[in-house]
Amino acid sequence: MSEQRASVALCIPTLGPPTWALFDSFGQWQSYHYQQHPDIAVTVIRPPRSLPIALARTYLAREVLRGGYDYQWFTDQDASYLPQTLDRLMAWNVPIVGALCLIRAPTWCTPMVFRGQKAPGSDFYKIPVDEVYNYLRMYADVEKNGPQIIEPVPEGSLFECDFTGCHCLLIKREVLEAMTPPWFSGDPGQEDRYFCLEAKKAGFPVYVDFSTFVGHATGIRQLGVYDFMAHYLYQSALEGLDVGIETEEEV
């Protein structure tokens, strides 16, 4: 008797056209998936109409439970990823794991990873930029933007955090079943945070896989490792920090 196929719902919460980067990523992934993983059934789900992002994510979570899928795989329409991305995230076998991605802003970019409140009673969470910088400096191609997957997986790649974003996030069905809907709520733009913090309350840790880096479109280009490293070094120079950069002394 053959084993039951694992089922994944690839959930895109918005209805706008995907970027070319996502279109290309999906095409490459589909070919890779067909050849390497015919044992995993993947279905693309989008909302029936344009909805506020929290409602759209909640609608998709309900569809995952209604359809009996084993995993919910969120990806945004401006994401880009390598074909092995789903493999890597599933291989961790944890309830919630996201790929490492960057937040967009006009003058800066920073990892979508938050852990540790600044002070007791504070609602401000820290972004572990130093940990991300040190990891990427050791293992990633720092001259490259766009998606990356580091092989073999370095020790310490799975980073537990308080919350991350849904830009590329894999959630096991058991998490949605254990939580009380709506799964995504809160202030506008905070629905990802709400989900992760509520999941932690329900006993499910949240992780980010530093070895899997996904791109984030901004205009016609992709934010990536190069952008983050350049911004980190620039900010460190402004603050007068020693980040171990070797320079040639003037003779």
ZALUMKE-661902 format. One line per 2 residues: number of its first residue (from 1); their letters; for each residue x, y, z of N, C-alpha, C. Coordinates in steps of 0.05 Angstrom, whole numbers, plus 5000, padded with zeros to 4 digits. Layout:
<atoms>
NUM) a) X:Y:Z:X:Y:Z:X:Y:Z  ... $
</atoms>
This chain:
<atoms>
1) ms) 5017:4976:5000:5000:5000:5000:5018:5025:5000  5013:5043:4982:5030:5067:4980:5023:5087:5002 $
3) eq) 5044:5102:5010:5040:5122:5031:5023:5146:5020  5008:5159:5038:4992:5181:5031:5010:5205:5023 $
5) ra) 5003:5219:5002:5018:5242:4994:5015:5265:5013  5036:5279:5019:5035:5304:5035:5022:5325:5018 $
7) sv) 5005:5342:5030:4991:5363:5014:4998:5390:5025  5004:5408:5007:5012:5436:5014:4994:5455:4999 $
9) al) 4984:5475:5014:4968:5497:5002:4987:5521:4999  4994:5528:4975:5010:5552:4970:4991:5576:4969 $
11) ci) 4992:5592:4989:4973:5613:4993:4984:5641:4987  4972:5655:4968:4979:5682:4961:4956:5700:4968 $
13) pt) 4959:5717:4988:4935:5732:4999:4925:5755:4982  4940:5764:4963:4932:5787:4947:4924:5778:4918 $
15) lg) 4909:5795:4904:4899:5788:4878:4914:5802:4855  4932:5820:4861:4946:5833:4840:4964:5814:4825 $
17) pp) 4973:5822:4801:4990:5805:4785:5017:5800:4800  5028:5776:4798:5054:5770:4811:5076:5785:4797 $
19) tw) 5097:5791:4811:5120:5802:4798:5133:5781:4779  5149:5791:4761:5163:5772:4743:5181:5753:4759 $
21) al) 5192:5764:4781:5209:5747:4798:5194:5723:4810  5170:5728:4820:5154:5707:4830:5145:5688:4808 $
23) fd) 5137:5699:4785:5129:5682:4763:5151:5664:4754  5175:5674:4753:5199:5658:4745:5205:5638:4767 $
25) sf) 5203:5646:4793:5208:5628:4815:5189:5604:4814  5163:5610:4810:5143:5590:4810:5147:5570:4787 $
27) gq) 5155:5581:4764:5160:5563:4741:5183:5544:4746  5205:5555:4757:5228:5538:4763:5221:5517:4785 $
29) wq) 5206:5527:4805:5199:5509:4827:5180:5487:4817  5161:5493:4800:5142:5473:4790:5156:5451:4775 $
31) sy) 5176:5458:4758:5191:5438:4744:5207:5421:4763  5220:5434:4782:5236:5419:4802:5218:5400:4819 $
33) hy) 5196:5411:4827:5177:5395:4844:5167:5371:4829  5160:5374:4804:5149:5352:4788:5170:5330:4786 $
35) qq) 5195:5337:4783:5216:5317:4779:5225:5305:4805  5227:5321:4826:5239:5312:4852:5218:5302:4872 $
37) hp) 5194:5313:4872:5175:5308:4893:5146:5303:4883  5143:5282:4867:5115:5276:4859:5098:5266:4883 $
39) di) 5111:5261:4906:5097:5251:4929:5084:5274:4945  5089:5299:4937:5078:5322:4951:5058:5336:4932 $
41) av) 5033:5338:4940:5012:5352:4924:5011:5381:4933  5013:5399:4914:5013:5428:4920:4990:5441:4904 $
43) tv) 4974:5457:4919:4951:5471:4907:4954:5501:4913  4951:5517:4893:4953:5547:4896:4925:5557:4904 $
45) ir) 4924:5573:4925:4899:5584:4934:4902:5614:4937  4882:5629:4927:4881:5658:4930:4853:5666:4939 $
47) pp) 4849:5689:4951:4822:5697:4959:4804:5701:4935  4778:5699:4938:4759:5702:4916:4757:5731:4907 $
49) rs) 4764:5750:4924:4763:5778:4917:4783:5793:4934  4788:5818:4928:4807:5834:4943:4797:5838:4972 $
51) lp) 4814:5831:4991:4807:5834:5020:4829:5848:5035  4823:5861:5057:4844:5871:5075:4862:5847:5082 $
53) ia) 4888:5853:5085:4908:5831:5086:4902:5812:5109  4894:5821:5133:4888:5804:5155:4865:5785:5148 $
55) la) 4844:5796:5136:4821:5779:5128:4829:5759:5106  4846:5768:5088:4855:5750:5067:4870:5726:5078 $
57) rt) 4888:5732:5097:4904:5710:5109:4886:5692:5125  4866:5703:5139:4848:5687:5154:4831:5669:5136 $
59) yl) 4821:5681:5114:4806:5666:5094:4822:5642:5084  4848:5646:5078:4865:5625:5068:4869:5603:5089 $
61) ar) 4872:5612:5114:4875:5592:5136:4851:5574:5138  4827:5586:5135:4802:5570:5136:4801:5550:5112 $
63) ev) 4811:5559:5089:4811:5542:5066:4830:5518:5070  4852:5523:5084:4871:5502:5090:4858:5480:5106 $
65) lr) 4844:5489:5127:4830:5469:5144:4807:5455:5129  4792:5471:5114:4770:5460:5099:4779:5439:5078 $
67) gg) 4802:5445:5066:4812:5427:5045:4829:5404:5056  4834:5404:5082:4849:5382:5094:4879:5381:5087 $
69) yd) 4890:5404:5081:4918:5406:5073:4936:5401:5098  4960:5390:5094:4978:5385:5116:4994:5411:5123 $
71) yq) 4999:5428:5103:5015:5452:5107:5002:5476:5094  5005:5499:5106:4999:5524:5093:5026:5538:5087 $
73) wf) 5030:5544:5061:5055:5557:5053:5048:5585:5043  5052:5605:5059:5047:5632:5051:5070:5642:5034 $
75) td) 5064:5656:5012:5084:5671:4997:5070:5696:4986  5084:5718:4986:5073:5743:4975:5078:5745:4945 $
77) qd) 5063:5762:4932:5065:5764:4903:5091:5778:4894  5105:5791:4913:5130:5804:4906:5154:5788:4918 $
79) as) 5150:5762:4924:5172:5746:4934:5186:5732:4910  5210:5722:4915:5224:5705:4896:5240:5685:4913 $
81) yl) 5242:5660:4903:5255:5639:4918:5266:5618:4899  5284:5602:4910:5297:5581:4894:5279:5556:4895 $
83) pq) 5281:5538:4876:5263:5515:4875:5264:5497:4899  5287:5496:4914:5290:5478:4937:5278:5490:4962 $
85) tl) 5266:5514:4961:5257:5528:4985:5237:5512:5001  5217:5501:4988:5197:5486:5003:5210:5461:5016 $
87) dr) 5227:5448:5002:5242:5425:5013:5256:5432:5039  5270:5454:5038:5287:5462:5061:5269:5468:5085 $
89) lm) 5247:5483:5080:5230:5491:5103:5216:5466:5114  5207:5448:5097:5194:5423:5107:5213:5405:5122 $
91) aw) 5238:5405:5114:5258:5387:5126:5263:5394:5155  5258:5418:5164:5262:5425:5192:5241:5411:5210 $
93) nv) 5219:5404:5199:5198:5390:5214:5190:5404:5240  5185:5430:5238:5176:5446:5261:5149:5458:5254 $
95) pi) 5133:5466:5274:5106:5476:5268:5105:5501:5250  5123:5520:5255:5123:5545:5240:5152:5553:5234 $
97) vg) 5157:5556:5208:5184:5565:5200:5183:5583:5176  5197:5605:5177:5198:5623:5155:5226:5624:5143 $
99) al) 5227:5632:5118:5253:5638:5105:5262:5666:5114  5287:5671:5112:5298:5697:5119:5292:5717:5096 $
101) cl) 5279:5739:5103:5273:5759:5083:5277:5787:5094  5276:5807:5077:5281:5835:5085:5255:5851:5084 $
103) ir) 5253:5870:5103:5231:5889:5102:5239:5912:5084  5221:5921:5068:5226:5943:5050:5221:5970:5063 $
105) ap) 5237:5990:5057:5232:6017:5065:5248:6035:5046  5240:6061:5044:5254:6078:5024:5284:6081:5030 $
107) tw) 5292:6082:5055:5320:6088:5061:5335:6065:5075  5322:6042:5081:5336:6021:5095:5323:5994:5089 $
109) ct) 5337:5973:5095:5326:5946:5094:5337:5930:5117  5319:5914:5129:5327:5900:5153:5313:5873:5154 $
111) pm) 5324:5853:5167:5312:5826:5167:5285:5826:5182  5266:5810:5171:5240:5807:5184:5242:5786:5205 $
113) vf) 5257:5792:5226:5260:5774:5249:5260:5791:5274  5243:5783:5293:5240:5798:5318:5242:5780:5342 $
115) rg) 5260:5787:5361:5262:5771:5385:5271:5788:5408  5255:5788:5430:5264:5801:5454:5254:5829:5456 $
117) qk) 5238:5834:5477:5228:5861:5481:5250:5879:5493  5249:5904:5487:5270:5923:5495:5272:5926:5525 $
119) ap) 5248:5927:5538:5247:5930:5567:5222:5918:5578  5221:5911:5603:5196:5899:5614:5172:5918:5609 $
121) gs) 5151:5906:5599:5127:5921:5593:5128:5936:5567  5150:5935:5553:5153:5949:5527:5139:5933:5505 $
123) df) 5129:5946:5485:5117:5933:5462:5135:5932:5439  5160:5940:5443:5180:5942:5422:5197:5916:5421 $
125) yk) 5199:5903:5399:5215:5879:5396:5241:5886:5380  5262:5873:5389:5288:5877:5376:5291:5861:5350 $
127) ip) 5306:5872:5331:5313:5858:5307:5342:5849:5310  5348:5823:5309:5376:5814:5314:5394:5818:5290 $
129) vd) 5398:5843:5283:5414:5848:5259:5442:5838:5261  5454:5839:5285:5482:5829:5288:5484:5800:5283 $
131) ev) 5464:5784:5293:5464:5755:5289:5461:5749:5259  5443:5763:5246:5439:5759:5217:5464:5766:5201 $
133) yn) 5476:5789:5208:5500:5797:5194:5522:5777:5197  5527:5768:5221:5549:5749:5226:5544:5723:5212 $
135) yl) 5520:5714:5211:5513:5689:5198:5518:5692:5168  5507:5712:5156:5509:5716:5127:5538:5721:5118 $
137) rm) 5552:5735:5135:5580:5741:5128:5596:5715:5127  5589:5695:5144:5604:5670:5145:5596:5651:5122 $
139) ya) 5570:5651:5115:5560:5629:5098:5548:5637:5071  5538:5662:5069:5524:5669:5044:5542:5682:5024 $
141) dv) 5532:5685:5000:5545:5700:4979:5538:5729:4983  5555:5745:4995:5548:5772:5003:5549:5791:4980 $
143) ek) 5557:5783:4957:5557:5800:4933:5532:5796:4916  5513:5780:4926:5490:5772:4910:5464:5781:4923 $
145) ng) 5445:5791:4906:5418:5796:4915:5400:5774:4906  5375:5776:4914:5356:5755:4906:5358:5731:4925 $
147) pq) 5345:5709:4918:5343:5686:4936:5369:5671:4937  5374:5658:4960:5397:5640:4963:5389:5617:4981 $
149) ii) 5402:5594:4978:5400:5572:4996:5428:5562:5001  5436:5560:5027:5463:5553:5034:5465:5523:5038 $
151) ep) 5484:5511:5024:5489:5482:5026:5518:5477:5032  5524:5457:5050:5505:5443:5068:5495:5462:5089 $
153) vp) 5474:5454:5103:5462:5472:5123:5481:5476:5147  5489:5501:5152:5508:5506:5174:5494:5502:5201 $
155) eg) 5509:5496:5221:5499:5493:5248:5489:5521:5257  5467:5521:5271:5456:5546:5281:5439:5561:5261 $
157) sl) 5430:5547:5239:5414:5561:5219:5385:5565:5227  5375:5548:5245:5347:5551:5253:5346:5569:5278 $
159) fe) 5334:5593:5274:5335:5614:5294:5307:5617:5306  5304:5612:5332:5278:5616:5345:5273:5646:5350 $
161) cd) 5249:5655:5344:5244:5684:5347:5216:5688:5359  5209:5712:5365:5182:5718:5375:5162:5720:5352 $
163) ft) 5170:5733:5331:5153:5733:5307:5169:5741:5282  5157:5733:5260:5169:5739:5234:5145:5745:5215 $
165) gc) 5151:5750:5190:5130:5757:5171:5121:5732:5155  5100:5736:5139:5089:5715:5123:5099:5716:5094 $
167) hc) 5120:5731:5089:5131:5734:5062:5137:5707:5050  5148:5689:5066:5152:5661:5058:5152:5644:5084 $
169) ll) 5128:5635:5091:5124:5622:5117:5109:5596:5114  5120:5575:5126:5108:5548:5125:5096:5542:5153 $
171) ik) 5070:5534:5153:5055:5529:5177:5042:5501:5176  5046:5485:5196:5033:5459:5197:5004:5463:5204 $
173) re) 4987:5445:5194:4959:5445:5198:4952:5445:5228  4967:5430:5244:4961:5427:5272:4962:5454:5287 $
175) vl) 4977:5473:5277:4978:5499:5289:4951:5513:5286  4940:5513:5262:4914:5526:5257:4892:5512:5272 $
177) ea) 4893:5486:5274:4873:5471:5289:4873:5478:5319  4896:5483:5330:4898:5488:5358:4892:5516:5366 $
179) mt) 4893:5535:5347:4888:5563:5353:4859:5571:5349  4851:5592:5362:4824:5602:5360:4823:5624:5338 $
181) pp) 4807:5621:5317:4805:5642:5296:4793:5667:5307  4799:5690:5295:4814:5693:5271:4844:5690:5277 $
183) wf) 4858:5676:5259:4886:5671:5263:4903:5696:5258  4893:5714:5241:4908:5738:5234:4890:5762:5241 $
185) sg) 4899:5779:5258:4883:5802:5267:4901:5824:5277  4890:5842:5293:4907:5863:5304:4907:5888:5287 $
187) dp) 4925:5906:5293:4927:5931:5279:4936:5926:5250  4928:5944:5231:4937:5941:5203:4967:5939:5201 $
189) gq) 4976:5919:5186:5005:5915:5183:5017:5898:5205  5001:5890:5225:5011:5874:5248:4999:5846:5248 $
191) ed) 4986:5838:5227:4973:5812:5227:4992:5789:5229  5016:5791:5218:5037:5770:5220:5046:5767:5249 $
193) ry) 5051:5790:5261:5059:5790:5289:5038:5778:5307  5013:5785:5302:4991:5774:5318:4990:5744:5316 $
195) fc) 4992:5734:5292:4991:5705:5288:5014:5691:5303  5038:5701:5300:5061:5687:5313:5059:5688:5343 $
197) le) 5052:5711:5355:5050:5713:5384:5028:5695:5395  5005:5694:5380:4983:5677:5389:4991:5647:5386 $
199) ak) 5006:5641:5366:5016:5613:5362:5035:5605:5385  5052:5624:5393:5070:5618:5416:5054:5614:5441 $
201) ka) 5033:5629:5445:5016:5625:5469:5003:5597:5468  4998:5587:5444:4985:5561:5441:5006:5538:5443 $
203) gf) 5032:5546:5447:5052:5525:5451:5068:5518:5426  5067:5535:5405:5081:5530:5381:5104:5550:5377 $
205) pv) 5129:5542:5378:5151:5560:5374:5152:5570:5345  5164:5593:5341:5166:5605:5314:5196:5606:5307 $
207) yv) 5203:5598:5283:5231:5597:5274:5234:5612:5248  5259:5621:5244:5267:5631:5217:5292:5615:5209 $
209) df) 5292:5606:5184:5314:5591:5174:5334:5610:5160  5356:5615:5173:5376:5634:5162:5389:5623:5136 $
211) st) 5388:5597:5132:5401:5585:5109:5384:5587:5083  5360:5596:5086:5342:5600:5063:5334:5629:5061 $
213) fv) 5344:5643:5041:5340:5672:5038:5322:5676:5014  5300:5690:5017:5282:5695:4995:5284:5725:4987 $
215) gh) 5280:5730:4962:5281:5758:4952:5255:5773:4957  5257:5799:4957:5234:5817:4961:5235:5839:4940 $
217) at) 5216:5839:4922:5217:5858:4900:5214:5887:4909  5229:5905:4898:5225:5933:4902:5230:5947:4875 $
219) gi) 5209:5954:4862:5211:5965:4835:5219:5942:4816  5240:5945:4801:5248:5925:4782:5271:5907:4793 $
221) rq) 5279:5911:4818:5301:5896:4829:5292:5881:4854  5310:5864:4864:5305:5847:4887:5322:5856:4910 $
223) lg) 5310:5860:4934:5326:5863:4958:5338:5836:4965  5363:5837:4974:5376:5812:4981:5399:5816:5000 $
225) vy) 5416:5796:5001:5438:5796:5020:5456:5820:5016  5463:5826:4991:5481:5848:4985:5469:5875:4997 $
227) df) 5443:5879:4994:5431:5904:5004:5434:5905:5035  5428:5882:5048:5429:5882:5077:5457:5887:5087 $
229) ma) 5477:5873:5075:5505:5876:5084:5514:5905:5079  5507:5916:5056:5516:5944:5051:5504:5963:5071 $
231) hy) 5478:5960:5077:5465:5977:5096:5476:5974:5124  5482:5949:5131:5493:5944:5158:5520:5958:5161 $
233) ly) 5537:5955:5141:5564:5967:5143:5562:5998:5143  5543:6009:5127:5540:6038:5126:5530:6048:5153 $
235) qs) 5510:6034:5165:5500:6042:5191:5521:6039:5212  5537:6018:5211:5558:6014:5231:5579:6036:5229 $
237) al) 5585:6044:5204:5605:6066:5201:5594:6092:5213  5569:6097:5209:5557:6121:5221:5558:6121:5251 $
239) eg) 5555:6097:5263:5555:6094:5292:5583:6089:5303  5603:6087:5285:5630:6084:5294:5636:6056:5306 $
241) ld) 5622:6036:5296:5625:6009:5307:5647:5994:5292  5661:5976:5306:5681:5959:5293:5667:5933:5285 $
243) vg) 5664:5929:5259:5650:5905:5250:5670:5886:5237  5695:5889:5242:5715:5871:5232:5722:5873:5203 $
245) ie) 5719:5897:5192:5725:5901:5163:5755:5907:5160  5768:5891:5144:5796:5894:5139:5801:5916:5118 $
247) te) 5818:5935:5124:5825:5956:5105:5855:5959:5102  5864:5968:5080:5893:5972:5076:5901:5999:5087 $
249) ee) 5922:5999:5103:5932:6024:5114:5946:6041:5093  5943:6067:5095:5958:6084:5077:5987:6084:5083 $
251) v) 6003:6084:5062:6032:6083:5066:6043:6112:5066 $
</atoms>
